Amino acid sequence: MPFRHTIFLIVCIAASCTVYAQPSGDPYGYHAIAGFANQLVEQREYYRAYYEYHRLHNYYPAMYPYDAFYIASLYCHYQGRQYQWVLQHVSNNSISKPQIWIFMFDSAFNSSLISPRIMDVELPQGANEEYEAMILKRKLAYSLLTMDNYNELSPYTPLAKDFDLQRIYEYSRFTRDKLKNPHAALAWGIVPGAGYIYSDNTENGIIAAIVIGVCAAVTYFAVDTGNSGIAFVTGAAGTFFYGGSIIGGYLAAKRTNNQIMKEWKSYLEEELKFAQDREIIFNKYGKPKAQ
């Protein structure tokens, strides 16, 4: 083969490689934006993913309609722990849709804003069993958190085929028994440090008891020896710490309860597989096809 033919062949091969190396398709095309948005979700960059889904809907409303974008927006904000945003953007007209209600309930569940009104939900006619189970699980979680008598939970027995309800009931009973009564903590606070100890804050209770005891002892001996100045200072300090101990025990009980409720909710969400439900809804109704 003549040398010039060889050179020509090499140039053609290089040119073809260059052509194939170039990215194909429009970077602002539907599949490009959808793929990038889905990739951001996989990387847990939910804030950026939300805006990419928003852009996808604006550019291609026929291919990615508002209903799909709405599900994706709820999913991204929920995953980003923007529970208030979800609650504010779920309209009353959407509550009848089970897939929307799921995000509304889960947001209220995690932000401690569940109300009886939220629980007033009915399945639309023709809804499948999958959504029925999703709603039933959340009604069970709500009942466990708000009811003392678990013998009244018989409506949730259909879930027994997929979940160990007895174990969930026992854990909930055990956890409920650990909750503290803030008013009882106030009463225990009459004894220095006892309010803290009742609220499972033993370390602060012991410190409070020691400080108050020392102030009381010093005040007693100061009065007994005629040192009125020292008696006034230590007496005022002891009174301050004593009052603080009573109020502190009350607040400690509330903090203990908040932590217990947080752990209880996390347990229920994990055991009843709430996250799996949200993934199913997002993948089915909100996630665009990238190719």
C-alpha positions, 0 to 999 in steps of 0.5 A: 500500500502506498505511503500516502494511502496509509496516511489517509487511512490513519487520518480517517480512523482518527477522525471517526474515533473523534466523532464517536468520542463526542457525547451523543444527544442534547445535554438539555434533552429529556433523557440527559436531564432525567438521567442527571436528576436520577443520579443526584438522587442516588448521590443523596443530593436531593436539593439539586435533584429537586431543581433538575426534576423541576427543570425537566417538567418545565422543558418537557411537561408532556413527557414529565407531567406535573403529577410525576414532578409533584411526587418527585418533589415530595420525595426529594424534600422528605429525603432531605428532611424538609418535613415542614415543606412537605406538609405545607405543599400537600394540598387538601385535595391531594389527601385522598391520593394514597401516594400523596398521603404517605408522604404527608403522614411520614413528614408529620410522623417525623416532625411530631405533628400528627393530628387525628385529622391526618389519620382520617384517610380512606382508600379510593375505589379501586385502590390495590392491596399494596396501598391498603397495606401502606396505609394500614401500617401507618395507622398501626404506628399511630395507634401504638403511639397514642393508645394505652390498650393494645388489645384494641389493635385487632383491625391491624391483624391483616399485617401479621402475615408480613410483620411480627406484630407481637414483637412490635406490640411488646417493644411498644409496651416496654417503651411506653413504660419508660416514658416519664411524667414531667409533673411527677418529676416536679413533685420529686424535685422537692427532694434535692436532685430527685427530679433529675434522678427520676428523669434518668438524669442521675449525674445531674441529680447527684451534683444538684443534691451535693451542691444544695446540701453544701449550701444548706450546711454552710448556711446553717453553720454561718447562722450558728456562728453569727456570720450573717453575710456568708449565710445570706450568700450561701442561702441565696445560692442554695435557694437558687440551686434548689429551685433550679433543681425542681425546674431542671427535673421537669425539663429533664423529664421532657428531654427524656421523653423526646429521646424515647419517642424519637427512638420509638418512632425510628423503630416503628419506621424501620420495622414497618418498612416505611422507607421501602414504601416511599421508594416504591411510590417514587420509582413508580410515579415520580422517577423519570425514565432516563433511557 
